[in-house]
Amino acid sequence: MSDSLGAVLARLSDPVVRDLAWALGSPNLLHQIPLAPANPWYLSLLSDYQDRLFQLDAAPGILHRHCRPYRRLGQYFEALWHFYLLDHSRFQLLAYDWQQVVAGTTLGAFDFIVRDNLLQRTEHWELAVKFYLITDSDAAYGGAVGMNTRDRLRHKLDHMLKRQLRLSRHPDVHERLRRLGLGPHGRRLILKGRLYYPTGCARLLCSQGELGRWGTTMPDTSFVAQQKLGWFTGGRQCERLGAQQAYHDGRDNWYVRVSREWLEKTRDEKQMMEARSGVEPD
């Protein structure tokens, strides 16, 4: 977490407003992702919006109502950005979750088509928030696995870059956008979250992103178990622990405890994928 984001979070008390600040100001999950903004771009958005964040912290009802229907992390993350784009005068939201159907076939959907009034251009944005455990520090992206063991960082990044962000280049979709005057002039991949490394691991996949640790044992008593919507900034204690459980100590330290069954399943699925693809392990 950057010092700038940490300073803003320290002044906010409402959990949803804190999550909004984190959604805006936290760094990319990885560095040097094609089409991803540089991390200072996020911090400039946060700096420009922080006075409004303090206002929302004092009266968060409008933000709570906007986000209340969304209980899954990905939907909640998009809802936070959706609120921001509707609320900030710099941006004009031209399309949100816009399905593209051609000849009866759904090709995909645009997360956001945005007019940036400062840059005077229209952009296509795709968003995702992901939390991956690094199960093999030598395997790069292939060793980054989600709580759902089929969720792999390599596959997610490929899907966003090669499918979602290329949607506007499909000839029929491109012509539709042209007729509507929607461009786009640029594309952005906003992929955030946190990478969790095994205890003692010093080889980081991304030294600039948010990180935590994982293991199969319980953390010390300074860590508090978090509800699923507490994975961004903490502050949402849960009493019923899951087989895979995230913990936060209130000082920007994160830990995920996984079961040995999860770890064995991850290894088995990696071997199966390598066998199907016919490639040598990373």
RALIN-V784298 format. One line per field, one symbol per residue. phi: phi as a letter, one per 20 degrees, with the letter a starting at -180 (. if undefined). A space follows every 10 residues. Layout:
phi = ???
This chain:
phi = .ffffgffff eddfffffff ffgfeffgfc elegmeffgg ffffffffdf ffffffffbe gfffffegfd degfffffff fgggffedff dceebblefd dclndeeqbe fbdceeffel bdcdddcbcb cceeebfedl ffedcegefe edggffffff fecfedgfef gffgfffffe mdmeebccdd dcqbdddfgn fdeefbfeef cbccaddfff ffedfdfgfe fecmmcfcee eefdceccdn cmdcbdedef fffffgffff ffffffemdf gf
